[in-house]
Amino acid sequence: MTPRRARCDITATGGSCRSALPDRPGAPGTGPSGQESYPASPGCRLCGVIFVYRWMNYMLLLYVEDRPPRGTPEAAAVTGALMAYRDELAAQGVLVAAGPLAPPRSATTLRERCGRLVTTDGPFAETREWLGGYFVVDCADLDEALRLGALCPVVATGAVEVRPIVPLPRVAGAA
């Protein structure tokens, strides 16, 4: 992976060269959720550095057929593997969020029909595989997100869908 550096602003501030930025987004000098990019400029008269980078959040959607019953050795093994995976993502500095989801039978589906809100107990669709949990990771590109998704233990028994999260524009006045 290439070093992530922004434009040097020594000409604007008259201070020391700040061409090197931290490796991970969310650190000082990056935008909200690491989404800010640094615009190109004529560059530093001293070092000539002009680099632009943008990080992206990806959601890893974990599809499972069934979960082992709580309190069983099988459940402990699955939970342990997922906790180890979560810890590895955190150690790499890419974990944004993660969580298991309750089974589909606990869902309530909302729809608007003919101007009326209709609620239905249960999932949106009856399927064999169901969304069992998710991880949100902050990656440089799709290749990194796919590499991280392939490490998830759910790949062996279910499916991991990797999908980019579309960044929304910031709301004026929001922190």
N, C-alpha and C positions, 0 to 999 in steps of 0.2 A: 504494500500500500504506500502511496506517495505521501510525503509529509504534508500536513494540513497547515498552510500558512496564508495569512491575509496580507493585504498591501501594507507596506511600511508607511507610517504617517509622520516620519521625522520632519518632512517639509511643512506639514500643517501645524505641528505643535512646537517645533523648535527643540524638542526633547530628544531623548535617546531612541535609537531604532527599536521598534516593537514588531519586527517582522515575524517572529516566532510566536505562535499561539499554542495553547494546550492541545493535547491530542484528542480529547473528547469534547463533544458539545455540552452546553450547559455550564461550562466553566466561564470565568470572567472573560469578557471580550466577545462572547458569542450571544446570539439572540435567544428569544424565548424558545424553549424546547430544542435548541441547537439549530433552528431552521433559518437563521439569518445568513445571508451570503454577503461577502464583502465585495463592493463594486470595484471594477478595474479603475485605475487612475494612471497618470503618467508614471507613477512609481517613485521610489526613493532615489534621490540624486546620488546617494552614497552606495546603496546596495542593489538598487534596481529591482527589488522584489515586487512582483504583482502575481498573486495567486488568488484564485477564487474557489471556494468549496461550499457544498451544501449537504447537510445530513438529512436523512429521511427516517421516519418511524415506519416500521412494518409490524403488522399483527400476525402472529402465528396462531392460527385457529386449530385447536386440537379436537379431532373427531374420533369418537370411541364408540364401540358397539355396546359395551356394558362395563360397569365398574364392579370389582369384587366387593362383597359385603364388608362393611366396616368391622374392624376387630379381627379379621382373618389374616393369616400370614401373607396371602396374595395381596390384600389391600395395603399391608405394611410395605411390601416390596415395591408396589406401584408408587405409593406416596414417597418412599425413600428415593426412588429413581428420579421422580419429578422434582423433589427438593434439591437433590444433587445437581440437576440440570439448572434449576433456578439459581443456585449458588454459583455455578460456573458462569452463567450469564452476568450475574452481579459482579463477579471477580473480573470479568473482561470489561466491565464498565458500560455494557450495552443495555442492561435491563431497565425498562421504564416502568412497567407494571406487569402484574401476573395475577391470575386467580382461577380457581375452579368454579364451575357453574353447577347449580342444582340440576337434578335429572329433569327431562322434558315434562314429566307428569306434573311438575310444580309450576309450569309456565302458564301465563295468561296472554292470549293473543288479542290485540286491538286492531280493529278495522273500522273505517268509516264507510257506510253504505247509505245512499239516498239521504245524506245529510245527518244521519244518526250514527253515534258511536256504538259499535257492536263488540262485546267482549266474549271470548271463547276460552273455556278452560282447556289447557293442554297446549301442545306445541303448534307452530304454524303448519307443519307437515309431518305426516307419519313416515319415518324412515328407519332403516336398520341402524345406521350410524347417526349419532347426535353430537352436537357441540358440547364438549365436556369441560372446556377451559380455554384459556388464552394466555399468550405472552405478548407484550409490546416491547420491541427492541429498537434501538436507535442505531442505524447502520449507514455506512457510506454509500452502499449501493445494493441492488437486488442480489448480486452474487454473494455478498456477505450475509444477507438475510437468509438465503437458501442454504448456505453453509451452516449457519446456526440452527435453522429448522431441521436439517438432516441429523443433527446431534440429539434431537428430542427423542426420549424413549418411546413416545407414542407412535413413532414411525414404524416400529416393529409390529404393532398390533392393530393400529388404526390408521389415521391419516393426519398429516399436518399441512394445512393450507397456508401459504405465505401470501399476504396481500399488503400492498402499500397503503398507508393512511394518508389521505389527501389533506395537506395543510390548509387550514382556513385563514382568511385574512384576519389580522388583529382588529379588535373592536377599539375604536377611539376611546381613550380614557381608561382602558383596562390595564391592570397591573401586569 
